[in-house]
Amino acid sequence: MTDKNRNDRSPGFGDSEPVCINASRIYDSCAEKDCAEDLPVFFTQPVQQKIDSASSIRLIGTDIITVHIKNEPVPFHRGFYTVEMTFFIEITLEIFSAANMRPDTVIGLSLYSKKAVLYGGEGNVKVFSSDTEHSESHDVQKSLPKATVQTAAPIPLSAKLVKCPPMCIPCCRIPDYICTRYGGIFATNDRPNTVMATIGLFTIVQMERDVRMLINAYEYSIPEKECRPSSSDPCEMFGRLDFPTEAFFPEDISSVYSDVSKC
């Protein structure tokens, strides 16, 4: 094929050539909606002192900091893996005390663990590449699939102030980098009061493996938009923004019901 004919092709039309690519194939996945009820909330020592003197609280926000993921083969069930997930959830509260009528906003940490069993296929190879660090440990005989967890913004449902029960301890060790994020070690023992939070979680768990796939390819995708330097004039930058018509004229109820009827 000549260069002229190659340049005349457009994506989706004309001839294509098969190419081999390396991609992540999703072998199994699941979606779940969890109501995580009565999760203990942990605070650093200065904040815990405020909790101990609080008369009431109000849950105002939640956010997922990170998720620790561990997957292991299921014994006697070839190709299946247990995915163990630990969610580290930031809890934002307003606390009220008798001495101060204005609420004080504080931040704590809650942990939630769950498991899923997914199919990930079997692999009997070791994978080495130039972008991985050298290691003296090469005793893994089977390559594990990669487990990924997608989360939506958690829904804050409720929170209550209670006396700390005897087993009011974290389900696992809180990592140092999270402690550093909040400026100190979390108080886990000898707490007169604690906060129990209930939140809603939406997650999608996927089991993936890197595979080689043969696909039809067209030309390379070359950007057609020019990179324009940003202007230091704030009014010029403001002038490039579109007018937010939808903010002044929201859609009417007939449009909403029209979209619902299409579900």
N, C-alpha and C positions, 0 to 999 in steps of 0.2 A: 504494500500500500504506500502510495506517495505521500509526501508531506502535505500536498495540496488537498488530497482527499481526506487525510487525517484531520486537517483543520476545518473541513466543511462539516464534520460530524457534530451533532448537538446531543446533549444528554437525553437519553430516552429514545433516540431515533438512530437509524443506521446500524452499521456493524459494531460489534463489541468483541473484545478479546478476553478469554478466561485468564484470571490471575489467581494466585494462591495467597491468602492472607491468614494471619493469626488473629483469632478473635475469641472472646469469652462466650461460650455457649451456656445458656441457662438450662440445667438438667431438671430442676424442680424448684417450685416456689410456693409460698403460702402467704395469705393476708389474714391479719387478725386484729380484732378490736378488743382491748383489755380494759376492764375497770379495775385499776390497782387500788385496792381499798386499804385504808388505815396503815399507810407506810410511815414508819418513824422518820422524823426529820432531825438531822444532826446539825449542830452549830459549833462554831469556834467558842472558846471559853468566854470571851467578853460578851458575845451575843447570847450565850446560854444564861448568863447572869440576868440579862433583860427578860428572857423567857421565864426564868424562875420567879420574877416579880410581876409578871403580866397577869392581868385579870381576864382578858379576852383577846382573841386574835381574829384575823380575817385573811383568807388566801386570796392574793391578787394576781399571781402570775407563776408560770412554770416554764421551764426550758430544759431540753436534753443537752447536757454537756458532751457526753460521749457514750459509746456502747462498747463494752469489752465482749469479744466474741471468741468462743472456743468450740471447735467441732472435732468429734471423735467417731471412729467407726462403731456401728452397732454390732455387738457380738452375735454371731450366727445369723446375721441378716445382711448378706453380701450386697455391697453397693449403697447401703443406707448409712446415714450419719446423724448423730445427735448434735444439734446446734444449741449451745448454752450461751445465753445472752444476759449481761448485767448492765442495766441502764443506770447511769449517774444523772440524776435529775436535780436541777436547781429550783428551789422553792422560794418564792418571794412572798413575804407576809407583812401585814400591818398589825402591830401589837399595841394594846391599850393597857395602861396601868392607872391605878387610883391616884397616884401622885401627879400624873401628867395626862390632861384630857386630850391632848393632841396625839395622834398615832405616830409610832416610830416604825419606819420601814426597815426590815432586816431580811437577810438572805441565809438560807440553809441548804442542806444537801440531803437528798433521799435516794435510796437504792432499791431497784426492783429487778428481780431475776425471773427468767422464764426459759423454757426449752421448746425445741421443735425437732421433729425427725423428718428428714428429707432425703430423697434419692440423689446421689452424686456420682454414680458410676464407680468403676474401679480403675485404678492406675497402678502400674508396676514399674514406673520409671523414676529416675532422679533427674531433676531439671537444674542445669547450671547455665548461667549467662554472665556476660561481661559486666552487667550493671548490679550484680549482687556482691555482697562482702564475702571475703574468704572465711571459711570456718573449718575448724578441725573435726567437727562432728558431722559425719556422713552416714549415720547408722539408720536413717529412715529408708525403708525399702519400698514403700508405696507412697505415691504422691497423693496428698489430700486435695479434695476440691476446695474452692474458695467460697466461704460463706459471707454474704453481704446482708446488711440490715438497713432498710430505709425507714425513716420515721417522719411522721407529720408532727406539727406543733402539738404538744400535749394539751389536753383540756383541763384546767383547774376546776375541780368539782366542789370540794369542801375541805375544811381543816378544823380540828378541835384540839383543845388544850387539856391534857390528862396527866395524871400521875404516872411516872415512868414505871412500866412493869419490869419484873426481874430479868426477862429475856430481851430487853430493849437495846439490842446491839446490832451493828451492821452485819449484813449477810456475808461480807467479805472485807478484806483490808482496803481502806481508802488510799489510793496512790498518792505519793508525795507531790506530784505535779498538781494534783487537785487541791491538796492542802495549801500549797504555795499560792495557788490562785486566790484563795480566800484568806490568806495572811496568817495561817496558824493551824495547829492540830485541832481536829474536831473532838469535842467532849463526848465520850461514849459511856462513861461510868459516873455513878454518884450524881445523877441528875434528878432533882426533885420533880421537875415538870418536863414534859416533852410534848411535841406537836405530832399529831397523826394526820396525815394528808391523804386525800383520795383524789386520784387523777385518772383521766381517760387517755389511753395510748392507742395509736394506730400504727401498725408496723407491716412491712412486707419483707419476708426473708427469702433469699435466693441462694441456690447452690450452683456454682459455676465452675467450669473447667476451660482452660485454654485449648482450643482445637484449631486445626488447619482446615480452611474452607476454600472451595473453588467457587468464585463468583464471576459474573460478567462485569467487566469494567469498561468505561468510556475514557474520555480525556481527563487529565488532571484538572481539578477544580482550582482555577486561578482567580483570586479576588479581582473584581472589577471596580470596586469603590476605592477612591484615592484617600490616603491618610492625610487629613487636613490638620495643621497645627492648631491647638486650642488657643483661643483669644484670651487676653488678659482683661479685656473690657467686659465687665459684668453685664452691662446693658445689651451688648452684642450677643453674648451667650443666651441671655433671657429672650432675645428676639428670635432665636432659633427654636424655642419651645412651642409646641402646638397648644392652642387654647383648650383648656380642659372642659369641653362642652358637657361631657357626661356628669361632671361634678355639679353643674347647675341644673341640668335637666335629666334626672335619673329615669330609667325605663319605667313605663307604666305597668300596671298589674296584668294587663292583657298579654304583654310580652312574657312576663314571668310564667303565667299559666300555659302559654303556648309552648315554652321550652319544656315545662314539666310534662305536657302531653306527649312529647316526642320520646320520653324515656321508655 
